[in-house]
Amino acid sequence: MPGVLTRENGGATVTACLALSALLVVTVLVAQVGVAVVARHRAQSAADLGALAAAGALDEGTVVACARARTVTDAAGVRLRSCAAAGWDVLVVVEASVSLGPIGSRIVGATARAGLTEQP
């Protein structure tokens, strides 16, 4: 009979809405994982640059070298956790805070070492 409502009317609409909502949640979660990965790569780049800057300034002393690493990492927007020199090698550890929206915020870290390949 035309115009008579049956029990199945609207079921496909509800199912489609639920599927679309689930797809939206998965998309947001995947995007947040991507944000965390990008933040980790940025932290690693900052650690690499900081270690190279510190290694280039080691002839002026450890304090000056680590100050140069701090300048570079601060400019990159990450926090220098530690800077240590052993001989002509420098080890730089950095961390950055990343906001993951509904998941919260996390800390990502990176470590880099720079120095001579051969001792003089």
N, C-alpha and C positions, 0 to 999 in steps of 0.2 A: 504494500500500500504506500503510495507516495505521501510524504509528509509525516509518516509515523517514525518516531525515534526508536531505535533499537539500542540494545546495551553496548554494542561495539562502536557507535558513533562517537568520534573524537578520540578514540584510542590511538590512532596513528599520530595525531597531533601531539598528544602527551608524550608518546615514545620519541618523536622527533625532537621535542623540547628537551627531554632528558639527555638524549644523545648529543645535542648541540651544547648543552651545559657541560657535559663530561668532556667534550672536545675543547671547550674554552678553558677548563681547568687544566687539562694536559698541556695546552699551548702556553698558558701562563707559567706552569712549572718548568717546561723546557726552556722558555725564555729566561727564567731566573737562573737556571743552570748555565746558560750561555753568558749571563752577566758575571757569574762567579768565575768562569773560565777566562773571560776577558780581563777581569781584575787580577787573576793569578798571573797572566801573561804580562800585564803592566807592572806588577810587582817584580817579576823576574827581570824585566827590562831595566827597571830602576836599580835593582841590585847589581846587574851587570855593569851599568854605567857608573854607579857609585864605586864599585871595585876597581874599574879601570881608572877613574879619576884619582882614587886613593893610591893606586900603584904608581901612577905617574908622578905623584907628589911625595913618594917615600923618601927621596933623597933629602927632603926638608924635615923629615922626622915623622914619627907615628902620629903625633898629635895633629900636625898640619894635614897629614894624609887623611886621617879620619874626619877632620873638619871639612875637607874638600868633599869627602863621600857624603857627609851630612848635607852639605849645600846642594849636591846633585839630587839626593833622594828627597829632600824637602821640596825642591823644585818639581819633582815628579809626583808629589802628593802622597808619598808613602813615608812611614816612620822608620828611622834607622834604629834597629834593636841592638845591634852590636857591630863593632868594627875592630878587628884584631890583625896585627901584623906579626909575621914570623919570618925573619930574614927579609927577603925581597918579595914575599907573597902577602897579599891582603885578603882577608875573609870578611865579607860584608853580609849581614843578615838584616832583612827588612820585613815589615808587615804593613798591611793595608786593611782597612775596614771596608767591607762592601755591604750595601743594603740590598737585601733580596726581597723587598716588598712584603708580601704576606707571610713569607717564610721567616723573616727576621733579618738580623745582620750577622755577618760572620767575619772572621779575621783570616786573611790569606797571607801566607809568608813565602819568602824566597831567599835563597842563599847563592852567593856568587864568590868566586875566587879569581884573583888576577895577580899576575906577577911575571917574573922572568921565566922563560922556558929553559934557560941554561944559566948556571951561576957564573958570574964574571971571574 
